[in-house]
Amino acid sequence: MENTAASQDAARALLAFWRAAGVDMDDAEAVFTARPAAASEARAQNQALPARVPFQIEPPTPKAKPKAKLQPADDAVNTARALAAAASNVAELRAAVEKFEGCALRATARNTVFSDGVESAPILILGDAPRKDEDEQGKPFVGASGQMLDRMLASIGLDRKANVLISNTIFWRPPGDRDPTQGEAVSCLPFVERLIELNQPKLLIVMGKAAANAVLQREDTVMKLRGRKLAYNRGGLKAPVNAMVMLHPAYLLGRPQQKRLAWSDLLFAEAWLEELGVERAAHP
């Protein structure tokens, strides 16, 4: 009898628990509280009914997150053009880029990476897109690739603290350091063009294929473009800007055997700067 009573108490407690949890326990309690004959009849009726799963509670369906609304491509470019045109100096252009929301990369990047160096410098260097170190520090060409670039520039008397302005053609890091898409490059291009227009450099040095394709509007590889005197003539320039293409330092880090090409490009740049009369620091 004691075992039977204990079993009944345990059963009642279990029924109470599931009822408190919101489970329909009417049938189960009816069977438990009925007399033996009535209980047998109730069990027979339940067997004839479709099977129930009284203890399976379905979790609530999560609400779908609303998708972020991105500007259509044409609207984003028009917005970029308007913001860029309103900037009268590099500082204002930086602020305009900070306000721009037409590039989807902004949502996944930590920082906007715009420029570093002297705003009125005679040499403007443009890379392609920020990488991990640049994204963390908010400056272009830092980390290992930045250190390599600084050594390369120093070898021909150039320094970002004295006579070089550095920027990118994309201002936010692509996830996983992938190549920028054409749409991402197009949305940022009005700011790049305005930067060149404001800076009016004696020499524009473009580093990497993505930057060369975006800025110079050419589909040639870096190997075909490097070592040549080119010209940039877009936007509201008073005169075409001298331009050249070099291998990106990040590319050289993974392919040290190509450093001889980079050295050749540096000598090419040095000779051109000498021809243009650009003052440089003394170097070894």
Sequence and secondary structure as in RCSB ss.txt:
>XXXX:A:sequence
MENTAASQDAARALLAFWRAAGVDMDDAEAVFTARPAAASEARAQNQALPARVPFQIEPPTPKAKPKAKLQPADD
AVNTARALAAAASNVAELRAAVEKFEGCALRATARNTVFSDGVESAPILILGDAPRKDEDEQGKPFVGASGQMLD
RMLASIGLDRKANVLISNTIFWRPPGDRDPTQGEAVSCLPFVERLIELNQPKLLIVMGKAAANAVLQREDTVMKL
RGRKLAYNRGGLKAPVNAMVMLHPAYLLGRPQQKRLAWSDLLFAEAWLEELGVERAAHP
>XXXX:A:secstr
 HHHHHHHHHHHHHHHHHHHTT   HHHHHHHHS HHHHHHHHHHHHHS    TT                 HHH
HHHHHHHHHHH  SHHHHHHHHHH    GGGGT SS   EEE TT SEEEEES   HHHHHHT SS HHHHHHHH
HHHHTTT  TTTTEEEEES  S  GGG    HHHHHHHHHHHHHHHHHH  SEEEEESHHHHHHHH     HHHH
TTS EEE  TT SS EEEEEE  HHHHHH GGGHHHHHHHHHHHHHHHHHHT       
